[in-house]
Amino acid sequence: MKNNSYARVAYKILQYLNACYEHGEFPNPDNINATRLGITFQQFYQTLKMLTEDGNIKGVIFNDTIPPDQSTLNHPRDWRITSKGIEYLEENSLMKKAYKVVKEARDWLPLH
């Protein structure tokens, strides 16, 4: 799977928002942004838009402008996962298993 595929990016966003929900925390913009995910802002923006349109997340406000690279998003503090988003995470157990393997490998591999 490509490192910046929709499935991977969507999963990581949902996983983070779910972790915030489970720990009673607000999303932090330092932890959920295009740079952190290793993608362009445009891809981040479009992925959030698709997740919102599909009902997996709520609270994201899209300020579309022309040119598109100047579009903005509201503060992530207002973003939240929905029950549909949680179901998406649970239904994609293969992705979850792959994510765990990669995370565990990253923890013990000497990467810089």
Jmol script that loads the backbone (N, CA, C; Angstrom):
load data "model"
ATOM      1  N   MET A   1       0.838  -1.165   0.000  1.00  0.00           N
ATOM      2  CA  MET A   1       0.000   0.000   0.000  1.00  0.00           C
ATOM      3  C   MET A   1       0.890   1.238   0.000  1.00  0.00           C
ATOM      4  N   LYS A   2       0.513   2.216  -0.798  1.00  0.00           N
ATOM      5  CA  LYS A   2       1.280   3.451  -0.837  1.00  0.00           C
ATOM      6  C   LYS A   2       1.237   4.138   0.520  1.00  0.00           C
ATOM      7  N   ASN A   3       2.317   4.786   0.851  1.00  0.00           N
ATOM      8  CA  ASN A   3       2.434   5.463   2.130  1.00  0.00           C
ATOM      9  C   ASN A   3       1.413   6.590   2.293  1.00  0.00           C
ATOM     10  N   ASN A   4       0.979   7.185   1.176  1.00  0.00           N
ATOM     11  CA  ASN A   4       0.030   8.289   1.266  1.00  0.00           C
ATOM     12  C   ASN A   4      -1.335   7.926   0.675  1.00  0.00           C
ATOM     13  N   SER A   5      -1.687   6.654   0.707  1.00  0.00           N
ATOM     14  CA  SER A   5      -2.980   6.230   0.170  1.00  0.00           C
ATOM     15  C   SER A   5      -4.103   6.776   1.050  1.00  0.00           C
ATOM     16  N   TYR A   6      -5.278   6.906   0.456  1.00  0.00           N
ATOM     17  CA  TYR A   6      -6.432   7.393   1.206  1.00  0.00           C
ATOM     18  C   TYR A   6      -6.677   6.512   2.436  1.00  0.00           C
ATOM     19  N   ALA A   7      -6.645   5.203   2.244  1.00  0.00           N
ATOM     20  CA  ALA A   7      -6.932   4.277   3.340  1.00  0.00           C
ATOM     21  C   ALA A   7      -5.984   4.506   4.512  1.00  0.00           C
ATOM     22  N   ARG A   8      -4.708   4.670   4.242  1.00  0.00           N
ATOM     23  CA  ARG A   8      -3.723   4.870   5.300  1.00  0.00           C
ATOM     24  C   ARG A   8      -3.929   6.206   5.996  1.00  0.00           C
ATOM     25  N   VAL A   9      -4.097   7.263   5.219  1.00  0.00           N
ATOM     26  CA  VAL A   9      -4.257   8.603   5.794  1.00  0.00           C
ATOM     27  C   VAL A   9      -5.564   8.685   6.589  1.00  0.00           C
ATOM     28  N   ALA A  10      -6.645   8.185   6.020  1.00  0.00           N
ATOM     29  CA  ALA A  10      -7.940   8.207   6.705  1.00  0.00           C
ATOM     30  C   ALA A  10      -7.864   7.413   8.001  1.00  0.00           C
ATOM     31  N   TYR A  11      -7.230   6.267   7.956  1.00  0.00           N
ATOM     32  CA  TYR A  11      -7.112   5.422   9.145  1.00  0.00           C
ATOM     33  C   TYR A  11      -6.341   6.141  10.248  1.00  0.00           C
ATOM     34  N   LYS A  12      -5.238   6.772   9.893  1.00  0.00           N
ATOM     35  CA  LYS A  12      -4.422   7.460  10.902  1.00  0.00           C
ATOM     36  C   LYS A  12      -5.187   8.634  11.520  1.00  0.00           C
ATOM     37  N   ILE A  13      -5.938   9.368  10.708  1.00  0.00           N
ATOM     38  CA  ILE A  13      -6.734  10.483  11.233  1.00  0.00           C
ATOM     39  C   ILE A  13      -7.792   9.953  12.187  1.00  0.00           C
ATOM     40  N   LEU A  14      -8.514   8.920  11.754  1.00  0.00           N
ATOM     41  CA  LEU A  14      -9.557   8.349  12.598  1.00  0.00           C
ATOM     42  C   LEU A  14      -8.970   7.740  13.865  1.00  0.00           C
ATOM     43  N   GLN A  15      -7.847   7.087  13.743  1.00  0.00           N
ATOM     44  CA  GLN A  15      -7.192   6.481  14.903  1.00  0.00           C
ATOM     45  C   GLN A  15      -6.831   7.555  15.931  1.00  0.00           C
ATOM     46  N   TYR A  16      -6.306   8.667  15.461  1.00  0.00           N
ATOM     47  CA  TYR A  16      -5.930   9.750  16.365  1.00  0.00           C
ATOM     48  C   TYR A  16      -7.163  10.351  17.047  1.00  0.00           C
ATOM     49  N   LEU A  17      -8.202  10.635  16.251  1.00  0.00           N
ATOM     50  CA  LEU A  17      -9.418  11.214  16.826  1.00  0.00           C
ATOM     51  C   LEU A  17     -10.085  10.248  17.805  1.00  0.00           C
ATOM     52  N   ASN A  18     -10.007   8.961  17.516  1.00  0.00           N
ATOM     53  CA  ASN A  18     -10.557   7.960  18.422  1.00  0.00           C
ATOM     54  C   ASN A  18      -9.757   7.927  19.734  1.00  0.00           C
ATOM     55  N   ALA A  19      -8.449   8.017  19.637  1.00  0.00           N
ATOM     56  CA  ALA A  19      -7.609   8.042  20.839  1.00  0.00           C
ATOM     57  C   ALA A  19      -7.942   9.273  21.689  1.00  0.00           C
ATOM     58  N   CYS A  20      -8.165  10.410  21.047  1.00  0.00           N
ATOM     59  CA  CYS A  20      -8.559  11.619  21.780  1.00  0.00           C
ATOM     60  C   CYS A  20      -9.886  11.383  22.496  1.00  0.00           C
ATOM     61  N   TYR A  21     -10.832  10.775  21.793  1.00  0.00           N
ATOM     62  CA  TYR A  21     -12.131  10.462  22.396  1.00  0.00           C
ATOM     63  C   TYR A  21     -11.963   9.545  23.611  1.00  0.00           C
ATOM     64  N   GLU A  22     -11.198   8.488  23.438  1.00  0.00           N
ATOM     65  CA  GLU A  22     -11.032   7.502  24.505  1.00  0.00           C
ATOM     66  C   GLU A  22     -10.318   8.062  25.733  1.00  0.00           C
ATOM     67  N   HIS A  23      -9.472   9.055  25.532  1.00  0.00           N
ATOM     68  CA  HIS A  23      -8.717   9.641  26.641  1.00  0.00           C
ATOM     69  C   HIS A  23      -9.312  10.965  27.129  1.00  0.00           C
ATOM     70  N   GLY A  24     -10.443  11.372  26.534  1.00  0.00           N
ATOM     71  CA  GLY A  24     -11.083  12.611  26.950  1.00  0.00           C
ATOM     72  C   GLY A  24     -10.258  13.845  26.674  1.00  0.00           C
ATOM     73  N   GLU A  25      -9.517  13.827  25.563  1.00  0.00           N
ATOM     74  CA  GLU A  25      -8.652  14.943  25.202  1.00  0.00           C
ATOM     75  C   GLU A  25      -9.146  15.618  23.932  1.00  0.00           C
ATOM     76  N   PHE A  26      -8.713  16.854  23.734  1.00  0.00           N
ATOM     77  CA  PHE A  26      -8.999  17.557  22.498  1.00  0.00           C
ATOM     78  C   PHE A  26      -7.873  17.300  21.508  1.00  0.00           C
ATOM     79  N   PRO A  27      -8.189  17.180  20.215  1.00  0.00           N
ATOM     80  CA  PRO A  27      -7.122  17.013  19.217  1.00  0.00           C
ATOM     81  C   PRO A  27      -6.162  18.203  19.233  1.00  0.00           C
ATOM     82  N   ASN A  28      -4.894  17.909  19.088  1.00  0.00           N
ATOM     83  CA  ASN A  28      -3.834  18.904  19.103  1.00  0.00           C
ATOM     84  C   ASN A  28      -3.356  19.127  17.667  1.00  0.00           C
ATOM     85  N   PRO A  29      -3.302  20.387  17.202  1.00  0.00           N
ATOM     86  CA  PRO A  29      -2.866  20.638  15.826  1.00  0.00           C
ATOM     87  C   PRO A  29      -1.432  20.172  15.542  1.00  0.00           C
ATOM     88  N   ASP A  30      -0.620  20.015  16.591  1.00  0.00           N
ATOM     89  CA  ASP A  30       0.734  19.508  16.391  1.00  0.00           C
ATOM     90  C   ASP A  30       0.734  18.019  16.070  1.00  0.00           C
ATOM     91  N   ASN A  31      -0.332  17.325  16.430  1.00  0.00           N
ATOM     92  CA  ASN A  31      -0.410  15.885  16.223  1.00  0.00           C
ATOM     93  C   ASN A  31      -1.257  15.478  15.029  1.00  0.00           C
ATOM     94  N   ILE A  32      -2.038  16.387  14.491  1.00  0.00           N
ATOM     95  CA  ILE A  32      -2.895  16.055  13.354  1.00  0.00           C
ATOM     96  C   ILE A  32      -2.781  17.168  12.311  1.00  0.00           C
ATOM     97  N   ASN A  33      -1.846  16.964  11.407  1.00  0.00           N
ATOM     98  CA  ASN A  33      -1.627  17.922  10.331  1.00  0.00           C
ATOM     99  C   ASN A  33      -0.943  17.207   9.162  1.00  0.00           C
ATOM    100  N   ALA A  34      -0.875  17.885   8.040  1.00  0.00           N
ATOM    101  CA  ALA A  34      -0.319  17.287   6.824  1.00  0.00           C
ATOM    102  C   ALA A  34       1.138  16.879   7.005  1.00  0.00           C
ATOM    103  N   THR A  35       1.926  17.727   7.618  1.00  0.00           N
ATOM    104  CA  THR A  35       3.347  17.428   7.823  1.00  0.00           C
ATOM    105  C   THR A  35       3.518  16.174   8.660  1.00  0.00           C
ATOM    106  N   ARG A  36       2.774  16.088   9.736  1.00  0.00           N
ATOM    107  CA  ARG A  36       2.861  14.928  10.635  1.00  0.00           C
ATOM    108  C   ARG A  36       2.499  13.630   9.909  1.00  0.00           C
ATOM    109  N   LEU A  37       1.548  13.720   8.978  1.00  0.00           N
ATOM    110  CA  LEU A  37       1.120  12.544   8.216  1.00  0.00           C
ATOM    111  C   LEU A  37       1.993  12.280   6.990  1.00  0.00           C
ATOM    112  N   GLY A  38       2.874  13.203   6.677  1.00  0.00           N
ATOM    113  CA  GLY A  38       3.765  13.027   5.528  1.00  0.00           C
ATOM    114  C   GLY A  38       3.066  13.194   4.192  1.00  0.00           C
ATOM    115  N   ILE A  39       2.074  14.082   4.155  1.00  0.00           N
ATOM    116  CA  ILE A  39       1.314  14.322   2.924  1.00  0.00           C
ATOM    117  C   ILE A  39       1.229  15.819   2.674  1.00  0.00           C
ATOM    118  N   THR A  40       0.680  16.195   1.530  1.00  0.00           N
ATOM    119  CA  THR A  40       0.493  17.609   1.228  1.00  0.00           C
ATOM    120  C   THR A  40      -0.733  18.134   1.964  1.00  0.00           C
ATOM    121  N   PHE A  41      -0.790  19.447   2.134  1.00  0.00           N
ATOM    122  CA  PHE A  41      -1.965  20.040   2.760  1.00  0.00           C
ATOM    123  C   PHE A  41      -3.209  19.742   1.930  1.00  0.00           C
ATOM    124  N   GLN A  42      -3.077  19.779   0.622  1.00  0.00           N
ATOM    125  CA  GLN A  42      -4.224  19.526  -0.251  1.00  0.00           C
ATOM    126  C   GLN A  42      -4.784  18.126  -0.015  1.00  0.00           C
ATOM    127  N   GLN A  43      -3.912  17.127   0.112  1.00  0.00           N
ATOM    128  CA  GLN A  43      -4.384  15.765   0.366  1.00  0.00           C
ATOM    129  C   GLN A  43      -5.012  15.672   1.759  1.00  0.00           C
ATOM    130  N   PHE A  44      -4.428  16.321   2.737  1.00  0.00           N
ATOM    131  CA  PHE A  44      -4.972  16.343   4.095  1.00  0.00           C
ATOM    132  C   PHE A  44      -6.372  16.954   4.078  1.00  0.00           C
ATOM    133  N   TYR A  45      -6.498  18.080   3.417  1.00  0.00           N
ATOM    134  CA  TYR A  45      -7.774  18.802   3.302  1.00  0.00           C
ATOM    135  C   TYR A  45      -8.828  17.922   2.635  1.00  0.00           C
ATOM    136  N   GLN A  46      -8.462  17.317   1.506  1.00  0.00           N
ATOM    137  CA  GLN A  46      -9.414  16.474   0.770  1.00  0.00           C
ATOM    138  C   GLN A  46      -9.807  15.237   1.574  1.00  0.00           C
ATOM    139  N   THR A  47      -8.863  14.641   2.301  1.00  0.00           N
ATOM    140  CA  THR A  47      -9.166  13.461   3.108  1.00  0.00           C
ATOM    141  C   THR A  47     -10.132  13.833   4.226  1.00  0.00           C
ATOM    142  N   LEU A  48      -9.894  14.959   4.892  1.00  0.00           N
ATOM    143  CA  LEU A  48     -10.825  15.407   5.931  1.00  0.00           C
ATOM    144  C   LEU A  48     -12.211  15.666   5.345  1.00  0.00           C
ATOM    145  N   LYS A  49     -12.236  16.229   4.152  1.00  0.00           N
ATOM    146  CA  LYS A  49     -13.520  16.518   3.500  1.00  0.00           C
ATOM    147  C   LYS A  49     -14.270  15.218   3.210  1.00  0.00           C
ATOM    148  N   MET A  50     -13.564  14.207   2.691  1.00  0.00           N
ATOM    149  CA  MET A  50     -14.204  12.922   2.407  1.00  0.00           C
ATOM    150  C   MET A  50     -14.679  12.248   3.692  1.00  0.00           C
ATOM    151  N   LEU A  51     -13.852  12.279   4.732  1.00  0.00           N
ATOM    152  CA  LEU A  51     -14.245  11.680   6.008  1.00  0.00           C
ATOM    153  C   LEU A  51     -15.477  12.371   6.586  1.00  0.00           C
ATOM    154  N   THR A  52     -15.558  13.680   6.422  1.00  0.00           N
ATOM    155  CA  THR A  52     -16.713  14.437   6.890  1.00  0.00           C
ATOM    156  C   THR A  52     -17.950  14.102   6.066  1.00  0.00           C
ATOM    157  N   GLU A  53     -17.807  14.105   4.746  1.00  0.00           N
ATOM    158  CA  GLU A  53     -18.940  13.805   3.868  1.00  0.00           C
ATOM    159  C   GLU A  53     -19.462  12.390   4.078  1.00  0.00           C
ATOM    160  N   ASP A  54     -18.575  11.468   4.425  1.00  0.00           N
ATOM    161  CA  ASP A  54     -18.980  10.084   4.679  1.00  0.00           C
ATOM    162  C   ASP A  54     -19.539   9.888   6.084  1.00  0.00           C
ATOM    163  N   GLY A  55     -19.489  10.925   6.921  1.00  0.00           N
ATOM    164  CA  GLY A  55     -20.036  10.852   8.266  1.00  0.00           C
ATOM    165  C   GLY A  55     -19.118  10.223   9.295  1.00  0.00           C
ATOM    166  N   ASN A  56     -17.826  10.096   8.977  1.00  0.00           N
ATOM    167  CA  ASN A  56     -16.877   9.488   9.914  1.00  0.00           C
ATOM    168  C   ASN A  56     -16.339  10.465  10.955  1.00  0.00           C
ATOM    169  N   ILE A  57     -16.349  11.754  10.624  1.00  0.00           N
ATOM    170  CA  ILE A  57     -15.907  12.782  11.570  1.00  0.00           C
ATOM    171  C   ILE A  57     -16.860  13.968  11.478  1.00  0.00           C
ATOM    172  N   LYS A  58     -16.862  14.766  12.532  1.00  0.00           N
ATOM    173  CA  LYS A  58     -17.666  15.994  12.576  1.00  0.00           C
ATOM    174  C   LYS A  58     -16.822  17.108  13.159  1.00  0.00           C
ATOM    175  N   GLY A  59     -17.296  18.331  12.941  1.00  0.00           N
ATOM    176  CA  GLY A  59     -16.652  19.488  13.545  1.00  0.00           C
ATOM    177  C   GLY A  59     -15.616  20.176  12.685  1.00  0.00           C
ATOM    178  N   VAL A  60     -15.307  19.606  11.524  1.00  0.00           N
ATOM    179  CA  VAL A  60     -14.322  20.236  10.641  1.00  0.00           C
ATOM    180  C   VAL A  60     -15.052  21.276   9.788  1.00  0.00           C
ATOM    181  N   ILE A  61     -14.550  22.487   9.799  1.00  0.00           N
ATOM    182  CA  ILE A  61     -15.127  23.548   8.975  1.00  0.00           C
ATOM    183  C   ILE A  61     -14.129  23.863   7.867  1.00  0.00           C
ATOM    184  N   PHE A  62     -14.607  23.786   6.643  1.00  0.00           N
ATOM    185  CA  PHE A  62     -13.772  23.990   5.469  1.00  0.00           C
ATOM    186  C   PHE A  62     -13.996  25.396   4.928  1.00  0.00           C
ATOM    187  N   ASN A  63     -12.936  26.167   4.869  1.00  0.00           N
ATOM    188  CA  ASN A  63     -12.983  27.511   4.312  1.00  0.00           C
ATOM    189  C   ASN A  63     -12.325  27.470   2.940  1.00  0.00           C
ATOM    190  N   ASP A  64     -13.108  27.065   1.957  1.00  0.00           N
ATOM    191  CA  ASP A  64     -12.595  26.929   0.593  1.00  0.00           C
ATOM    192  C   ASP A  64     -12.340  28.305  -0.008  1.00  0.00           C
ATOM    193  N   THR A  65     -11.160  28.459  -0.573  1.00  0.00           N
ATOM    194  CA  THR A  65     -10.815  29.697  -1.257  1.00  0.00           C
ATOM    195  C   THR A  65     -10.171  29.361  -2.587  1.00  0.00           C
ATOM    196  N   ILE A  66     -10.063  30.361  -3.385  1.00  0.00           N
ATOM    197  CA  ILE A  66      -9.365  30.206  -4.657  1.00  0.00           C
ATOM    198  C   ILE A  66      -8.162  31.122  -4.570  1.00  0.00           C
ATOM    199  N   PRO A  67      -6.962  30.663  -4.767  1.00  0.00           N
ATOM    200  CA  PRO A  67      -6.554  29.325  -5.150  1.00  0.00           C
ATOM    201  C   PRO A  67      -6.688  28.334  -3.986  1.00  0.00           C
ATOM    202  N   PRO A  68      -6.916  27.056  -4.328  1.00  0.00           N
ATOM    203  CA  PRO A  68      -7.149  26.035  -3.302  1.00  0.00           C
ATOM    204  C   PRO A  68      -6.039  25.902  -2.268  1.00  0.00           C
ATOM    205  N   ASP A  69      -4.811  26.222  -2.625  1.00  0.00           N
ATOM    206  CA  ASP A  69      -3.718  26.072  -1.659  1.00  0.00           C
ATOM    207  C   ASP A  69      -3.802  27.092  -0.525  1.00  0.00           C
ATOM    208  N   GLN A  70      -4.736  28.030  -0.613  1.00  0.00           N
ATOM    209  CA  GLN A  70      -4.927  29.001   0.461  1.00  0.00           C
ATOM    210  C   GLN A  70      -6.173  28.691   1.289  1.00  0.00           C
ATOM    211  N   SER A  71      -6.800  27.538   1.051  1.00  0.00           N
ATOM    212  CA  SER A  71      -7.944  27.112   1.849  1.00  0.00           C
ATOM    213  C   SER A  71      -7.484  26.845   3.273  1.00  0.00           C
ATOM    214  N   THR A  72      -8.386  26.988   4.219  1.00  0.00           N
ATOM    215  CA  THR A  72      -8.039  26.783   5.620  1.00  0.00           C
ATOM    216  C   THR A  72      -9.051  25.874   6.307  1.00  0.00           C
ATOM    217  N   LEU A  73      -8.671  25.403   7.464  1.00  0.00           N
ATOM    218  CA  LEU A  73      -9.516  24.552   8.308  1.00  0.00           C
ATOM    219  C   LEU A  73      -9.640  25.202   9.676  1.00  0.00           C
ATOM    220  N   ASN A  74     -10.729  24.927  10.362  1.00  0.00           N
ATOM    221  CA  ASN A  74     -10.844  25.419  11.733  1.00  0.00           C
ATOM    222  C   ASN A  74      -9.899  24.636  12.651  1.00  0.00           C
ATOM    223  N   HIS A  75      -9.791  25.092  13.876  1.00  0.00           N
ATOM    224  CA  HIS A  75      -8.889  24.468  14.845  1.00  0.00           C
ATOM    225  C   HIS A  75      -9.344  23.033  15.136  1.00  0.00           C
ATOM    226  N   PRO A  76      -8.420  22.079  15.168  1.00  0.00           N
ATOM    227  CA  PRO A  76      -8.780  20.681  15.418  1.00  0.00           C
ATOM    228  C   PRO A  76      -9.475  20.423  16.754  1.00  0.00           C
ATOM    229  N   ARG A  77      -9.407  21.355  17.669  1.00  0.00           N
ATOM    230  CA  ARG A  77     -10.068  21.183  18.967  1.00  0.00           C
ATOM    231  C   ARG A  77     -11.540  20.814  18.798  1.00  0.00           C
ATOM    232  N   ASP A  78     -12.145  21.288  17.709  1.00  0.00           N
ATOM    233  CA  ASP A  78     -13.560  21.036  17.447  1.00  0.00           C
ATOM    234  C   ASP A  78     -13.815  19.729  16.696  1.00  0.00           C
ATOM    235  N   TRP A  79     -12.773  19.072  16.229  1.00  0.00           N
ATOM    236  CA  TRP A  79     -12.946  17.864  15.438  1.00  0.00           C
ATOM    237  C   TRP A  79     -13.217  16.672  16.349  1.00  0.00           C
ATOM    238  N   ARG A  80     -14.068  15.757  15.873  1.00  0.00           N
ATOM    239  CA  ARG A  80     -14.348  14.559  16.662  1.00  0.00           C
ATOM    240  C   ARG A  80     -14.742  13.405  15.753  1.00  0.00           C
ATOM    241  N   ILE A  81     -14.455  12.222  16.216  1.00  0.00           N
ATOM    242  CA  ILE A  81     -14.842  11.015  15.502  1.00  0.00           C
ATOM    243  C   ILE A  81     -16.313  10.729  15.814  1.00  0.00           C
ATOM    244  N   THR A  82     -17.009  10.129  14.873  1.00  0.00           N
ATOM    245  CA  THR A  82     -18.399   9.737  15.090  1.00  0.00           C
ATOM    246  C   THR A  82     -18.461   8.231  15.327  1.00  0.00           C
ATOM    247  N   SER A  83     -19.630   7.748  15.688  1.00  0.00           N
ATOM    248  CA  SER A  83     -19.782   6.302  15.867  1.00  0.00           C
ATOM    249  C   SER A  83     -19.528   5.580  14.546  1.00  0.00           C
ATOM    250  N   LYS A  84     -19.871   6.219  13.440  1.00  0.00           N
ATOM    251  CA  LYS A  84     -19.589   5.628  12.127  1.00  0.00           C
ATOM    252  C   LYS A  84     -18.081   5.535  11.891  1.00  0.00           C
ATOM    253  N   GLY A  85     -17.343   6.535  12.336  1.00  0.00           N
ATOM    254  CA  GLY A  85     -15.885   6.504  12.218  1.00  0.00           C
ATOM    255  C   GLY A  85     -15.272   5.404  13.063  1.00  0.00           C
ATOM    256  N   ILE A  86     -15.824   5.194  14.244  1.00  0.00           N
ATOM    257  CA  ILE A  86     -15.342   4.120  15.103  1.00  0.00           C
ATOM    258  C   ILE A  86     -15.620   2.767  14.453  1.00  0.00           C
ATOM    259  N   GLU A  87     -16.798   2.627  13.847  1.00  0.00           N
ATOM    260  CA  GLU A  87     -17.127   1.391  13.124  1.00  0.00           C
ATOM    261  C   GLU A  87     -16.152   1.163  11.975  1.00  0.00           C
ATOM    262  N   TYR A  88     -15.786   2.236  11.271  1.00  0.00           N
ATOM    263  CA  TYR A  88     -14.826   2.141  10.173  1.00  0.00           C
ATOM    264  C   TYR A  88     -13.513   1.551  10.678  1.00  0.00           C
ATOM    265  N   LEU A  89     -13.051   2.042  11.833  1.00  0.00           N
ATOM    266  CA  LEU A  89     -11.806   1.528  12.406  1.00  0.00           C
ATOM    267  C   LEU A  89     -11.926   0.045  12.739  1.00  0.00           C
ATOM    268  N   GLU A  90     -13.025  -0.325  13.348  1.00  0.00           N
ATOM    269  CA  GLU A  90     -13.222  -1.720  13.748  1.00  0.00           C
ATOM    270  C   GLU A  90     -13.363  -2.644  12.541  1.00  0.00           C
ATOM    271  N   GLU A  91     -14.043  -2.175  11.493  1.00  0.00           N
ATOM    272  CA  GLU A  91     -14.241  -2.998  10.304  1.00  0.00           C
ATOM    273  C   GLU A  91     -12.962  -3.179   9.503  1.00  0.00           C
ATOM    274  N   ASN A  92     -12.045  -2.278   9.686  1.00  0.00           N
ATOM    275  CA  ASN A  92     -10.793  -2.354   8.947  1.00  0.00           C
ATOM    276  C   ASN A  92      -9.699  -2.972   9.814  1.00  0.00           C
ATOM    277  N   SER A  93     -10.004  -4.107  10.387  1.00  0.00           N
ATOM    278  CA  SER A  93      -9.066  -4.755  11.298  1.00  0.00           C
ATOM    279  C   SER A  93      -7.762  -5.141  10.607  1.00  0.00           C
ATOM    280  N   LEU A  94      -7.795  -5.436   9.320  1.00  0.00           N
ATOM    281  CA  LEU A  94      -6.547  -5.745   8.622  1.00  0.00           C
ATOM    282  C   LEU A  94      -5.633  -4.529   8.616  1.00  0.00           C
ATOM    283  N   MET A  95      -6.221  -3.370   8.387  1.00  0.00           N
ATOM    284  CA  MET A  95      -5.436  -2.141   8.404  1.00  0.00           C
ATOM    285  C   MET A  95      -4.914  -1.902   9.817  1.00  0.00           C
ATOM    286  N   LYS A  96      -5.738  -2.183  10.809  1.00  0.00           N
ATOM    287  CA  LYS A  96      -5.340  -2.002  12.197  1.00  0.00           C
ATOM    288  C   LYS A  96      -4.174  -2.925  12.543  1.00  0.00           C
ATOM    289  N   LYS A  97      -4.257  -4.172  12.091  1.00  0.00           N
ATOM    290  CA  LYS A  97      -3.177  -5.125  12.352  1.00  0.00           C
ATOM    291  C   LYS A  97      -1.886  -4.677  11.666  1.00  0.00           C
ATOM    292  N   ALA A  98      -2.005  -4.218  10.431  1.00  0.00           N
ATOM    293  CA  ALA A  98      -0.824  -3.749   9.698  1.00  0.00           C
ATOM    294  C   ALA A  98      -0.218  -2.530  10.401  1.00  0.00           C
ATOM    295  N   TYR A  99      -1.067  -1.644  10.881  1.00  0.00           N
ATOM    296  CA  TYR A  99      -0.593  -0.454  11.590  1.00  0.00           C
ATOM    297  C   TYR A  99       0.171  -0.854  12.848  1.00  0.00           C
ATOM    298  N   LYS A 100      -0.350  -1.826  13.599  1.00  0.00           N
ATOM    299  CA  LYS A 100       0.316  -2.297  14.805  1.00  0.00           C
ATOM    300  C   LYS A 100       1.691  -2.875  14.489  1.00  0.00           C
ATOM    301  N   VAL A 101       1.770  -3.674  13.423  1.00  0.00           N
ATOM    302  CA  VAL A 101       3.040  -4.281  13.045  1.00  0.00           C
ATOM    303  C   VAL A 101       4.052  -3.200  12.693  1.00  0.00           C
ATOM    304  N   VAL A 102       3.629  -2.217  11.907  1.00  0.00           N
ATOM    305  CA  VAL A 102       4.534  -1.139  11.511  1.00  0.00           C
ATOM    306  C   VAL A 102       4.965  -0.334  12.738  1.00  0.00           C
ATOM    307  N   LYS A 103       4.022  -0.046  13.634  1.00  0.00           N
ATOM    308  CA  LYS A 103       4.347   0.720  14.831  1.00  0.00           C
ATOM    309  C   LYS A 103       5.328  -0.045  15.714  1.00  0.00           C
ATOM    310  N   GLU A 104       5.089  -1.332  15.896  1.00  0.00           N
ATOM    311  CA  GLU A 104       5.997  -2.136  16.715  1.00  0.00           C
ATOM    312  C   GLU A 104       7.383  -2.216  16.076  1.00  0.00           C
ATOM    313  N   ALA A 105       7.413  -2.382  14.772  1.00  0.00           N
ATOM    314  CA  ALA A 105       8.696  -2.448  14.070  1.00  0.00           C
ATOM    315  C   ALA A 105       9.442  -1.119  14.215  1.00  0.00           C
ATOM    316  N   ARG A 106       8.704  -0.019  14.117  1.00  0.00           N
ATOM    317  CA  ARG A 106       9.318   1.300  14.253  1.00  0.00           C
ATOM    318  C   ARG A 106       9.896   1.477  15.650  1.00  0.00           C
ATOM    319  N   ASP A 107       9.225   0.936  16.649  1.00  0.00           N
ATOM    320  CA  ASP A 107       9.693   1.062  18.026  1.00  0.00           C
ATOM    321  C   ASP A 107      11.018   0.331  18.276  1.00  0.00           C
ATOM    322  N   TRP A 108      11.249  -0.774  17.608  1.00  0.00           N
ATOM    323  CA  TRP A 108      12.481  -1.499  17.878  1.00  0.00           C
ATOM    324  C   TRP A 108      13.547  -1.326  16.803  1.00  0.00           C
ATOM    325  N   LEU A 109      13.202  -0.730  15.666  1.00  0.00           N
ATOM    326  CA  LEU A 109      14.211  -0.468  14.626  1.00  0.00           C
ATOM    327  C   LEU A 109      14.923   0.841  14.917  1.00  0.00           C
ATOM    328  N   PRO A 110      16.225   0.883  14.720  1.00  0.00           N
ATOM    329  CA  PRO A 110      16.982   2.128  14.968  1.00  0.00           C
ATOM    330  C   PRO A 110      16.838   3.099  13.802  1.00  0.00           C
ATOM    331  N   LEU A 111      15.680   3.754  13.715  1.00  0.00           N
ATOM    332  CA  LEU A 111      15.429   4.714  12.642  1.00  0.00           C
ATOM    333  C   LEU A 111      15.661   6.119  13.140  1.00  0.00           C
ATOM    334  N   HIS A 112      16.124   6.972  12.248  1.00  0.00           N
ATOM    335  CA  HIS A 112      16.348   8.383  12.621  1.00  0.00           C
ATOM    336  C   HIS A 112      15.610   9.280  11.710  1.00  0.00           C
TER     337      HIS A 112
END
end "model"
wireframe off; spacefill off
backbone 0.3
color backbone group
